[in-house]
Amino acid sequence: MRKTTWRKSSYSTETGTCVELATSLDRIRDSKDPFGPTLRVDVAG
């Protein structure tokens, strides 16, 4: 199983209100709950 690497949105605020995007570009999560659910998105172009 591969480890997923995450990066914070450039729209992050100082209070931590933001989302994180998987470097594979197929998942989004709430940065305040890194072990919570993730949203899968279709990356087909």
SEPA-546194 format. One record per atom (N, C-alpha, C, O, CB): residue number from 1; residue in one letter; atom name; x, y negated, z. Coordinates in steps of 0.05 Angstrom, whole numbers. Glycine has a CB too. Layout:
<recs>
<rec><i>NUM</i><aa>A</aa><at>CA</at><c1>X</c1><c2>Y</c2><c3>Z</c3></rec>
...
</recs>
This chain:
<recs>
<rec><i>1</i><aa>M</aa><at>N</at><c1>17</c1><c2>23</c2><c3>0</c3></rec>
<rec><i>1</i><aa>M</aa><at>CA</at><c1>0</c1><c2>0</c2><c3>0</c3></rec>
<rec><i>1</i><aa>M</aa><at>C</at><c1>18</c1><c2>-25</c2><c3>0</c3></rec>
<rec><i>1</i><aa>M</aa><at>O</at><c1>37</c1><c2>-27</c2><c3>16</c3></rec>
<rec><i>1</i><aa>M</aa><at>CB</at><c1>-19</c1><c2>0</c2><c3>24</c3></rec>
<rec><i>2</i><aa>R</aa><at>N</at><c1>12</c1><c2>-44</c2><c3>-18</c3></rec>
<rec><i>2</i><aa>R</aa><at>CA</at><c1>28</c1><c2>-68</c2><c3>-19</c3></rec>
<rec><i>2</i><aa>R</aa><at>C</at><c1>19</c1><c2>-89</c2><c3>1</c3></rec>
<rec><i>2</i><aa>R</aa><at>O</at><c1>-5</c1><c2>-91</c2><c3>8</c3></rec>
<rec><i>2</i><aa>R</aa><at>CB</at><c1>26</c1><c2>-80</c2><c3>-47</c3></rec>
<rec><i>3</i><aa>K</aa><at>N</at><c1>38</c1><c2>-104</c2><c3>12</c3></rec>
<rec><i>3</i><aa>K</aa><at>CA</at><c1>31</c1><c2>-126</c2><c3>30</c3></rec>
<rec><i>3</i><aa>K</aa><at>C</at><c1>23</c1><c2>-150</c2><c3>14</c3></rec>
<rec><i>3</i><aa>K</aa><at>O</at><c1>36</c1><c2>-157</c2><c3>-6</c3></rec>
<rec><i>3</i><aa>K</aa><at>CB</at><c1>56</c1><c2>-132</c2><c3>49</c3></rec>
<rec><i>4</i><aa>T</aa><at>N</at><c1>1</c1><c2>-162</c2><c3>22</c3></rec>
<rec><i>4</i><aa>T</aa><at>CA</at><c1>-9</c1><c2>-186</c2><c3>8</c3></rec>
<rec><i>4</i><aa>T</aa><at>C</at><c1>4</c1><c2>-210</c2><c3>20</c3></rec>
<rec><i>4</i><aa>T</aa><at>O</at><c1>6</c1><c2>-214</c2><c3>44</c3></rec>
<rec><i>4</i><aa>T</aa><at>CB</at><c1>-40</c1><c2>-188</c2><c3>11</c3></rec>
<rec><i>5</i><aa>T</aa><at>N</at><c1>13</c1><c2>-228</c2><c3>2</c3></rec>
<rec><i>5</i><aa>T</aa><at>CA</at><c1>24</c1><c2>-253</c2><c3>10</c3></rec>
<rec><i>5</i><aa>T</aa><at>C</at><c1>4</c1><c2>-275</c2><c3>6</c3></rec>
<rec><i>5</i><aa>T</aa><at>O</at><c1>-10</c1><c2>-275</c2><c3>-15</c3></rec>
<rec><i>5</i><aa>T</aa><at>CB</at><c1>51</c1><c2>-260</c2><c3>-5</c3></rec>
<rec><i>6</i><aa>W</aa><at>N</at><c1>0</c1><c2>-293</c2><c3>25</c3></rec>
<rec><i>6</i><aa>W</aa><at>CA</at><c1>-20</c1><c2>-314</c2><c3>24</c3></rec>
<rec><i>6</i><aa>W</aa><at>C</at><c1>-7</c1><c2>-341</c2><c3>23</c3></rec>
<rec><i>6</i><aa>W</aa><at>O</at><c1>15</c1><c2>-345</c2><c3>34</c3></rec>
<rec><i>6</i><aa>W</aa><at>CB</at><c1>-39</c1><c2>-311</c2><c3>48</c3></rec>
<rec><i>7</i><aa>R</aa><at>N</at><c1>-20</c1><c2>-361</c2><c3>11</c3></rec>
<rec><i>7</i><aa>R</aa><at>CA</at><c1>-11</c1><c2>-388</c2><c3>11</c3></rec>
<rec><i>7</i><aa>R</aa><at>C</at><c1>-35</c1><c2>-406</c2><c3>17</c3></rec>
<rec><i>7</i><aa>R</aa><at>O</at><c1>-57</c1><c2>-401</c2><c3>8</c3></rec>
<rec><i>7</i><aa>R</aa><at>CB</at><c1>3</c1><c2>-396</c2><c3>-15</c3></rec>
<rec><i>8</i><aa>K</aa><at>N</at><c1>-30</c1><c2>-428</c2><c3>32</c3></rec>
<rec><i>8</i><aa>K</aa><at>CA</at><c1>-51</c1><c2>-446</c2><c3>40</c3></rec>
<rec><i>8</i><aa>K</aa><at>C</at><c1>-58</c1><c2>-464</c2><c3>16</c3></rec>
<rec><i>8</i><aa>K</aa><at>O</at><c1>-41</c1><c2>-471</c2><c3>0</c3></rec>
<rec><i>8</i><aa>K</aa><at>CB</at><c1>-43</c1><c2>-463</c2><c3>64</c3></rec>
<rec><i>9</i><aa>S</aa><at>N</at><c1>-83</c1><c2>-472</c2><c3>15</c3></rec>
<rec><i>9</i><aa>S</aa><at>CA</at><c1>-92</c1><c2>-491</c2><c3>-5</c3></rec>
<rec><i>9</i><aa>S</aa><at>C</at><c1>-78</c1><c2>-518</c2><c3>-1</c3></rec>
<rec><i>9</i><aa>S</aa><at>O</at><c1>-72</c1><c2>-526</c2><c3>21</c3></rec>
<rec><i>9</i><aa>S</aa><at>CB</at><c1>-122</c1><c2>-494</c2><c3>-3</c3></rec>
<rec><i>10</i><aa>S</aa><at>N</at><c1>-73</c1><c2>-531</c2><c3>-23</c3></rec>
<rec><i>10</i><aa>S</aa><at>CA</at><c1>-61</c1><c2>-558</c2><c3>-21</c3></rec>
<rec><i>10</i><aa>S</aa><at>C</at><c1>-81</c1><c2>-578</c2><c3>-9</c3></rec>
<rec><i>10</i><aa>S</aa><at>O</at><c1>-73</c1><c2>-601</c2><c3>-3</c3></rec>
<rec><i>10</i><aa>S</aa><at>CB</at><c1>-52</c1><c2>-567</c2><c3>-49</c3></rec>
<rec><i>11</i><aa>Y</aa><at>N</at><c1>-105</c1><c2>-571</c2><c3>-6</c3></rec>
<rec><i>11</i><aa>Y</aa><at>CA</at><c1>-126</c1><c2>-588</c2><c3>5</c3></rec>
<rec><i>11</i><aa>Y</aa><at>C</at><c1>-129</c1><c2>-584</c2><c3>35</c3></rec>
<rec><i>11</i><aa>Y</aa><at>O</at><c1>-149</c1><c2>-593</c2><c3>47</c3></rec>
<rec><i>11</i><aa>Y</aa><at>CB</at><c1>-153</c1><c2>-584</c2><c3>-9</c3></rec>
<rec><i>12</i><aa>S</aa><at>N</at><c1>-110</c1><c2>-570</c2><c3>48</c3></rec>
<rec><i>12</i><aa>S</aa><at>CA</at><c1>-111</c1><c2>-565</c2><c3>77</c3></rec>
<rec><i>12</i><aa>S</aa><at>C</at><c1>-112</c1><c2>-591</c2><c3>92</c3></rec>
<rec><i>12</i><aa>S</aa><at>O</at><c1>-101</c1><c2>-611</c2><c3>84</c3></rec>
<rec><i>12</i><aa>S</aa><at>CB</at><c1>-87</c1><c2>-548</c2><c3>85</c3></rec>
<rec><i>13</i><aa>T</aa><at>N</at><c1>-124</c1><c2>-590</c2><c3>116</c3></rec>
<rec><i>13</i><aa>T</aa><at>CA</at><c1>-125</c1><c2>-614</c2><c3>133</c3></rec>
<rec><i>13</i><aa>T</aa><at>C</at><c1>-107</c1><c2>-608</c2><c3>157</c3></rec>
<rec><i>13</i><aa>T</aa><at>O</at><c1>-99</c1><c2>-586</c2><c3>163</c3></rec>
<rec><i>13</i><aa>T</aa><at>CB</at><c1>-153</c1><c2>-621</c2><c3>142</c3></rec>
<rec><i>14</i><aa>E</aa><at>N</at><c1>-102</c1><c2>-629</c2><c3>172</c3></rec>
<rec><i>14</i><aa>E</aa><at>CA</at><c1>-85</c1><c2>-627</c2><c3>197</c3></rec>
<rec><i>14</i><aa>E</aa><at>C</at><c1>-99</c1><c2>-609</c2><c3>218</c3></rec>
<rec><i>14</i><aa>E</aa><at>O</at><c1>-86</c1><c2>-597</c2><c3>234</c3></rec>
<rec><i>14</i><aa>E</aa><at>CB</at><c1>-79</c1><c2>-654</c2><c3>208</c3></rec>
<rec><i>15</i><aa>T</aa><at>N</at><c1>-126</c1><c2>-608</c2><c3>217</c3></rec>
<rec><i>15</i><aa>T</aa><at>CA</at><c1>-140</c1><c2>-592</c2><c3>237</c3></rec>
<rec><i>15</i><aa>T</aa><at>C</at><c1>-142</c1><c2>-563</c2><c3>229</c3></rec>
<rec><i>15</i><aa>T</aa><at>O</at><c1>-153</c1><c2>-547</c2><c3>244</c3></rec>
<rec><i>15</i><aa>T</aa><at>CB</at><c1>-168</c1><c2>-603</c2><c3>240</c3></rec>
<rec><i>16</i><aa>G</aa><at>N</at><c1>-131</c1><c2>-556</c2><c3>207</c3></rec>
<rec><i>16</i><aa>G</aa><at>CA</at><c1>-130</c1><c2>-528</c2><c3>199</c3></rec>
<rec><i>16</i><aa>G</aa><at>C</at><c1>-154</c1><c2>-519</c2><c3>182</c3></rec>
<rec><i>16</i><aa>G</aa><at>O</at><c1>-157</c1><c2>-495</c2><c3>177</c3></rec>
<rec><i>16</i><aa>G</aa><at>CB</at><c1>-129</c1><c2>-511</c2><c3>223</c3></rec>
<rec><i>17</i><aa>T</aa><at>N</at><c1>-170</c1><c2>-538</c2><c3>174</c3></rec>
<rec><i>17</i><aa>T</aa><at>CA</at><c1>-193</c1><c2>-531</c2><c3>158</c3></rec>
<rec><i>17</i><aa>T</aa><at>C</at><c1>-184</c1><c2>-526</c2><c3>129</c3></rec>
<rec><i>17</i><aa>T</aa><at>O</at><c1>-180</c1><c2>-545</c2><c3>114</c3></rec>
<rec><i>17</i><aa>T</aa><at>CB</at><c1>-215</c1><c2>-553</c2><c3>159</c3></rec>
<rec><i>18</i><aa>C</aa><at>N</at><c1>-182</c1><c2>-501</c2><c3>122</c3></rec>
<rec><i>18</i><aa>C</aa><at>CA</at><c1>-173</c1><c2>-495</c2><c3>94</c3></rec>
<rec><i>18</i><aa>C</aa><at>C</at><c1>-178</c1><c2>-465</c2><c3>88</c3></rec>
<rec><i>18</i><aa>C</aa><at>O</at><c1>-186</c1><c2>-450</c2><c3>105</c3></rec>
<rec><i>18</i><aa>C</aa><at>CB</at><c1>-144</c1><c2>-503</c2><c3>91</c3></rec>
<rec><i>19</i><aa>V</aa><at>N</at><c1>-172</c1><c2>-459</c2><c3>64</c3></rec>
<rec><i>19</i><aa>V</aa><at>CA</at><c1>-172</c1><c2>-431</c2><c3>55</c3></rec>
<rec><i>19</i><aa>V</aa><at>C</at><c1>-144</c1><c2>-424</c2><c3>46</c3></rec>
<rec><i>19</i><aa>V</aa><at>O</at><c1>-128</c1><c2>-441</c2><c3>41</c3></rec>
<rec><i>19</i><aa>V</aa><at>CB</at><c1>-193</c1><c2>-427</c2><c3>32</c3></rec>
<rec><i>20</i><aa>E</aa><at>N</at><c1>-140</c1><c2>-398</c2><c3>45</c3></rec>
<rec><i>20</i><aa>E</aa><at>CA</at><c1>-115</c1><c2>-387</c2><c3>35</c3></rec>
<rec><i>20</i><aa>E</aa><at>C</at><c1>-121</c1><c2>-370</c2><c3>10</c3></rec>
<rec><i>20</i><aa>E</aa><at>O</at><c1>-141</c1><c2>-357</c2><c3>9</c3></rec>
<rec><i>20</i><aa>E</aa><at>CB</at><c1>-100</c1><c2>-371</c2><c3>56</c3></rec>
<rec><i>21</i><aa>L</aa><at>N</at><c1>-103</c1><c2>-370</c2><c3>-8</c3></rec>
<rec><i>21</i><aa>L</aa><at>CA</at><c1>-105</c1><c2>-356</c2><c3>-33</c3></rec>
<rec><i>21</i><aa>L</aa><at>C</at><c1>-83</c1><c2>-335</c2><c3>-35</c3></rec>
<rec><i>21</i><aa>L</aa><at>O</at><c1>-60</c1><c2>-341</c2><c3>-30</c3></rec>
<rec><i>21</i><aa>L</aa><at>CB</at><c1>-104</c1><c2>-375</c2><c3>-58</c3></rec>
<rec><i>22</i><aa>A</aa><at>N</at><c1>-91</c1><c2>-310</c2><c3>-41</c3></rec>
<rec><i>22</i><aa>A</aa><at>CA</at><c1>-71</c1><c2>-289</c2><c3>-45</c3></rec>
<rec><i>22</i><aa>A</aa><at>C</at><c1>-54</c1><c2>-296</c2><c3>-69</c3></rec>
<rec><i>22</i><aa>A</aa><at>O</at><c1>-65</c1><c2>-306</c2><c3>-89</c3></rec>
<rec><i>22</i><aa>A</aa><at>CB</at><c1>-85</c1><c2>-261</c2><c3>-48</c3></rec>
<rec><i>23</i><aa>T</aa><at>N</at><c1>-29</c1><c2>-290</c2><c3>-68</c3></rec>
<rec><i>23</i><aa>T</aa><at>CA</at><c1>-11</c1><c2>-296</c2><c3>-91</c3></rec>
<rec><i>23</i><aa>T</aa><at>C</at><c1>-19</c1><c2>-279</c2><c3>-116</c3></rec>
<rec><i>23</i><aa>T</aa><at>O</at><c1>-12</c1><c2>-287</c2><c3>-138</c3></rec>
<rec><i>23</i><aa>T</aa><at>CB</at><c1>18</c1><c2>-290</c2><c3>-84</c3></rec>
<rec><i>24</i><aa>S</aa><at>N</at><c1>-34</c1><c2>-258</c2><c3>-112</c3></rec>
<rec><i>24</i><aa>S</aa><at>CA</at><c1>-44</c1><c2>-242</c2><c3>-134</c3></rec>
<rec><i>24</i><aa>S</aa><at>C</at><c1>-69</c1><c2>-256</c2><c3>-147</c3></rec>
<rec><i>24</i><aa>S</aa><at>O</at><c1>-79</c1><c2>-247</c2><c3>-168</c3></rec>
<rec><i>24</i><aa>S</aa><at>CB</at><c1>-52</c1><c2>-214</c2><c3>-125</c3></rec>
<rec><i>25</i><aa>L</aa><at>N</at><c1>-78</c1><c2>-278</c2><c3>-135</c3></rec>
<rec><i>25</i><aa>L</aa><at>CA</at><c1>-100</c1><c2>-294</c2><c3>-145</c3></rec>
<rec><i>25</i><aa>L</aa><at>C</at><c1>-127</c1><c2>-280</c2><c3>-146</c3></rec>
<rec><i>25</i><aa>L</aa><at>O</at><c1>-145</c1><c2>-289</c2><c3>-160</c3></rec>
<rec><i>25</i><aa>L</aa><at>CB</at><c1>-94</c1><c2>-305</c2><c3>-172</c3></rec>
<rec><i>26</i><aa>D</aa><at>N</at><c1>-130</c1><c2>-258</c2><c3>-131</c3></rec>
<rec><i>26</i><aa>D</aa><at>CA</at><c1>-155</c1><c2>-244</c2><c3>-132</c3></rec>
<rec><i>26</i><aa>D</aa><at>C</at><c1>-170</c1><c2>-244</c2><c3>-105</c3></rec>
<rec><i>26</i><aa>D</aa><at>O</at><c1>-192</c1><c2>-231</c2><c3>-103</c3></rec>
<rec><i>26</i><aa>D</aa><at>CB</at><c1>-150</c1><c2>-215</c2><c3>-140</c3></rec>
<rec><i>27</i><aa>R</aa><at>N</at><c1>-160</c1><c2>-258</c2><c3>-85</c3></rec>
<rec><i>27</i><aa>R</aa><at>CA</at><c1>-174</c1><c2>-259</c2><c3>-59</c3></rec>
<rec><i>27</i><aa>R</aa><at>C</at><c1>-170</c1><c2>-286</c2><c3>-46</c3></rec>
<rec><i>27</i><aa>R</aa><at>O</at><c1>-150</c1><c2>-300</c2><c3>-49</c3></rec>
<rec><i>27</i><aa>R</aa><at>CB</at><c1>-163</c1><c2>-237</c2><c3>-41</c3></rec>
<rec><i>28</i><aa>I</aa><at>N</at><c1>-191</c1><c2>-293</c2><c3>-30</c3></rec>
<rec><i>28</i><aa>I</aa><at>CA</at><c1>-191</c1><c2>-318</c2><c3>-14</c3></rec>
<rec><i>28</i><aa>I</aa><at>C</at><c1>-198</c1><c2>-311</c2><c3>14</c3></rec>
<rec><i>28</i><aa>I</aa><at>O</at><c1>-214</c1><c2>-293</c2><c3>19</c3></rec>
<rec><i>28</i><aa>I</aa><at>CB</at><c1>-211</c1><c2>-339</c2><c3>-27</c3></rec>
<rec><i>29</i><aa>R</aa><at>N</at><c1>-187</c1><c2>-325</c2><c3>34</c3></rec>
<rec><i>29</i><aa>R</aa><at>CA</at><c1>-194</c1><c2>-321</c2><c3>62</c3></rec>
<rec><i>29</i><aa>R</aa><at>C</at><c1>-194</c1><c2>-347</c2><c3>77</c3></rec>
<rec><i>29</i><aa>R</aa><at>O</at><c1>-182</c1><c2>-367</c2><c3>68</c3></rec>
<rec><i>29</i><aa>R</aa><at>CB</at><c1>-176</c1><c2>-300</c2><c3>75</c3></rec>
<rec><i>30</i><aa>D</aa><at>N</at><c1>-207</c1><c2>-347</c2><c3>100</c3></rec>
<rec><i>30</i><aa>D</aa><at>CA</at><c1>-207</c1><c2>-370</c2><c3>118</c3></rec>
<rec><i>30</i><aa>D</aa><at>C</at><c1>-180</c1><c2>-370</c2><c3>134</c3></rec>
<rec><i>30</i><aa>D</aa><at>O</at><c1>-174</c1><c2>-350</c2><c3>147</c3></rec>
<rec><i>30</i><aa>D</aa><at>CB</at><c1>-231</c1><c2>-370</c2><c3>138</c3></rec>
<rec><i>31</i><aa>S</aa><at>N</at><c1>-165</c1><c2>-391</c2><c3>133</c3></rec>
<rec><i>31</i><aa>S</aa><at>CA</at><c1>-139</c1><c2>-392</c2><c3>146</c3></rec>
<rec><i>31</i><aa>S</aa><at>C</at><c1>-141</c1><c2>-390</c2><c3>176</c3></rec>
<rec><i>31</i><aa>S</aa><at>O</at><c1>-122</c1><c2>-382</c2><c3>189</c3></rec>
<rec><i>31</i><aa>S</aa><at>CB</at><c1>-124</c1><c2>-417</c2><c3>138</c3></rec>
<rec><i>32</i><aa>K</aa><at>N</at><c1>-164</c1><c2>-397</c2><c3>188</c3></rec>
<rec><i>32</i><aa>K</aa><at>CA</at><c1>-167</c1><c2>-395</c2><c3>216</c3></rec>
<rec><i>32</i><aa>K</aa><at>C</at><c1>-173</c1><c2>-367</c2><c3>225</c3></rec>
<rec><i>32</i><aa>K</aa><at>O</at><c1>-171</c1><c2>-361</c2><c3>249</c3></rec>
<rec><i>32</i><aa>K</aa><at>CB</at><c1>-189</c1><c2>-414</c2><c3>225</c3></rec>
<rec><i>33</i><aa>D</aa><at>N</at><c1>-179</c1><c2>-349</c2><c3>207</c3></rec>
<rec><i>33</i><aa>D</aa><at>CA</at><c1>-186</c1><c2>-321</c2><c3>214</c3></rec>
<rec><i>33</i><aa>D</aa><at>C</at><c1>-170</c1><c2>-302</c2><c3>195</c3></rec>
<rec><i>33</i><aa>D</aa><at>O</at><c1>-183</c1><c2>-289</c2><c3>178</c3></rec>
<rec><i>33</i><aa>D</aa><at>CB</at><c1>-217</c1><c2>-316</c2><c3>212</c3></rec>
<rec><i>34</i><aa>P</aa><at>N</at><c1>-144</c1><c2>-301</c2><c3>198</c3></rec>
<rec><i>34</i><aa>P</aa><at>CA</at><c1>-128</c1><c2>-286</c2><c3>179</c3></rec>
<rec><i>34</i><aa>P</aa><at>C</at><c1>-133</c1><c2>-255</c2><c3>178</c3></rec>
<rec><i>34</i><aa>P</aa><at>O</at><c1>-127</c1><c2>-242</c2><c3>159</c3></rec>
<rec><i>34</i><aa>P</aa><at>CB</at><c1>-99</c1><c2>-290</c2><c3>184</c3></rec>
<rec><i>35</i><aa>F</aa><at>N</at><c1>-146</c1><c2>-245</c2><c3>200</c3></rec>
<rec><i>35</i><aa>F</aa><at>CA</at><c1>-152</c1><c2>-217</c2><c3>200</c3></rec>
<rec><i>35</i><aa>F</aa><at>C</at><c1>-182</c1><c2>-211</c2><c3>194</c3></rec>
<rec><i>35</i><aa>F</aa><at>O</at><c1>-191</c1><c2>-189</c2><c3>196</c3></rec>
<rec><i>35</i><aa>F</aa><at>CB</at><c1>-145</c1><c2>-205</c2><c3>227</c3></rec>
<rec><i>36</i><aa>G</aa><at>N</at><c1>-196</c1><c2>-232</c2><c3>187</c3></rec>
<rec><i>36</i><aa>G</aa><at>CA</at><c1>-224</c1><c2>-230</c2><c3>181</c3></rec>
<rec><i>36</i><aa>G</aa><at>C</at><c1>-229</c1><c2>-222</c2><c3>152</c3></rec>
<rec><i>36</i><aa>G</aa><at>O</at><c1>-210</c1><c2>-212</c2><c3>139</c3></rec>
<rec><i>36</i><aa>G</aa><at>CB</at><c1>-238</c1><c2>-257</c2><c3>186</c3></rec>
<rec><i>37</i><aa>P</aa><at>N</at><c1>-253</c1><c2>-224</c2><c3>143</c3></rec>
<rec><i>37</i><aa>P</aa><at>CA</at><c1>-260</c1><c2>-216</c2><c3>116</c3></rec>
<rec><i>37</i><aa>P</aa><at>C</at><c1>-247</c1><c2>-233</c2><c3>94</c3></rec>
<rec><i>37</i><aa>P</aa><at>O</at><c1>-239</c1><c2>-256</c2><c3>99</c3></rec>
<rec><i>37</i><aa>P</aa><at>CB</at><c1>-290</c1><c2>-216</c2><c3>112</c3></rec>
<rec><i>38</i><aa>T</aa><at>N</at><c1>-244</c1><c2>-221</c2><c3>71</c3></rec>
<rec><i>38</i><aa>T</aa><at>CA</at><c1>-233</c1><c2>-236</c2><c3>48</c3></rec>
<rec><i>38</i><aa>T</aa><at>C</at><c1>-254</c1><c2>-235</c2><c3>26</c3></rec>
<rec><i>38</i><aa>T</aa><at>O</at><c1>-271</c1><c2>-217</c2><c3>25</c3></rec>
<rec><i>38</i><aa>T</aa><at>CB</at><c1>-206</c1><c2>-224</c2><c3>39</c3></rec>
<rec><i>39</i><aa>L</aa><at>N</at><c1>-253</c1><c2>-254</c2><c3>9</c3></rec>
<rec><i>39</i><aa>L</aa><at>CA</at><c1>-271</c1><c2>-256</c2><c3>-14</c3></rec>
<rec><i>39</i><aa>L</aa><at>C</at><c1>-256</c1><c2>-248</c2><c3>-39</c3></rec>
<rec><i>39</i><aa>L</aa><at>O</at><c1>-236</c1><c2>-261</c2><c3>-46</c3></rec>
<rec><i>39</i><aa>L</aa><at>CB</at><c1>-284</c1><c2>-284</c2><c3>-17</c3></rec>
<rec><i>40</i><aa>R</aa><at>N</at><c1>-265</c1><c2>-226</c2><c3>-52</c3></rec>
<rec><i>40</i><aa>R</aa><at>CA</at><c1>-252</c1><c2>-218</c2><c3>-77</c3></rec>
<rec><i>40</i><aa>R</aa><at>C</at><c1>-264</c1><c2>-233</c2><c3>-100</c3></rec>
<rec><i>40</i><aa>R</aa><at>O</at><c1>-288</c1><c2>-238</c2><c3>-102</c3></rec>
<rec><i>40</i><aa>R</aa><at>CB</at><c1>-255</c1><c2>-187</c2><c3>-81</c3></rec>
<rec><i>41</i><aa>V</aa><at>N</at><c1>-247</c1><c2>-242</c2><c3>-118</c3></rec>
<rec><i>41</i><aa>V</aa><at>CA</at><c1>-256</c1><c2>-257</c2><c3>-142</c3></rec>
<rec><i>41</i><aa>V</aa><at>C</at><c1>-246</c1><c2>-243</c2><c3>-167</c3></rec>
<rec><i>41</i><aa>V</aa><at>O</at><c1>-225</c1><c2>-230</c2><c3>-167</c3></rec>
<rec><i>41</i><aa>V</aa><at>CB</at><c1>-247</c1><c2>-286</c2><c3>-140</c3></rec>
<rec><i>42</i><aa>D</aa><at>N</at><c1>-261</c1><c2>-247</c2><c3>-189</c3></rec>
<rec><i>42</i><aa>D</aa><at>CA</at><c1>-253</c1><c2>-235</c2><c3>-214</c3></rec>
<rec><i>42</i><aa>D</aa><at>C</at><c1>-233</c1><c2>-253</c2><c3>-227</c3></rec>
<rec><i>42</i><aa>D</aa><at>O</at><c1>-238</c1><c2>-277</c2><c3>-231</c3></rec>
<rec><i>42</i><aa>D</aa><at>CB</at><c1>-278</c1><c2>-231</c2><c3>-232</c3></rec>
<rec><i>43</i><aa>V</aa><at>N</at><c1>-210</c1><c2>-242</c2><c3>-235</c3></rec>
<rec><i>43</i><aa>V</aa><at>CA</at><c1>-189</c1><c2>-259</c2><c3>-247</c3></rec>
<rec><i>43</i><aa>V</aa><at>C</at><c1>-187</c1><c2>-255</c2><c3>-277</c3></rec>
<rec><i>43</i><aa>V</aa><at>O</at><c1>-168</c1><c2>-264</c2><c3>-290</c3></rec>
<rec><i>43</i><aa>V</aa><at>CB</at><c1>-162</c1><c2>-252</c2><c3>-234</c3></rec>
<rec><i>44</i><aa>A</aa><at>N</at><c1>-207</c1><c2>-241</c2><c3>-288</c3></rec>
<rec><i>44</i><aa>A</aa><at>CA</at><c1>-208</c1><c2>-237</c2><c3>-317</c3></rec>
<rec><i>44</i><aa>A</aa><at>C</at><c1>-211</c1><c2>-264</c2><c3>-331</c3></rec>
<rec><i>44</i><aa>A</aa><at>O</at><c1>-227</c1><c2>-280</c2><c3>-323</c3></rec>
<rec><i>44</i><aa>A</aa><at>CB</at><c1>-231</c1><c2>-217</c2><c3>-325</c3></rec>
<rec><i>45</i><aa>G</aa><at>N</at><c1>-195</c1><c2>-267</c2><c3>-352</c3></rec>
<rec><i>45</i><aa>G</aa><at>CA</at><c1>-197</c1><c2>-293</c2><c3>-366</c3></rec>
<rec><i>45</i><aa>G</aa><at>C</at><c1>-210</c1><c2>-290</c2><c3>-392</c3></rec>
<rec><i>45</i><aa>G</aa><at>O</at><c1>-212</c1><c2>-310</c2><c3>-406</c3></rec>
<rec><i>45</i><aa>G</aa><at>CB</at><c1>-170</c1><c2>-304</c2><c3>-371</c3></rec>
</recs>
